[in-house]
Amino acid sequence: MDMPTLNFIIHHVFLPPRLPQEDDTNGQHLLTMVQVLRDSVKDFMAAERSSAPSVQPALDMLDRFLQTSLEADAGKTNMAHRDALRSVISELRDGGESQVVIAK
């Protein structure tokens, strides 16, 4: 992982952005951040096997997001990431109807 990607992850996970601030969205950094999150969830499941029934849906969602992003050639535009995320979220089901709105 290169330093700009690591800084992006640190700023978006541990140090939320301050307002006002310029948009630092980067499709490749976002994709790498989701991959790191997915790997962490997978490691957690391996360490805490009893958590698998409740954690597996999150892992499945991350896998679908990554697959959809790759299919959309995610590195080209931030819009591809937004569309991929919208697609994955629209497929979420928790046993009941849920509504998720993503601003355009």
Beta strands, then each sheet from edge to edge (+ up, - down):
end
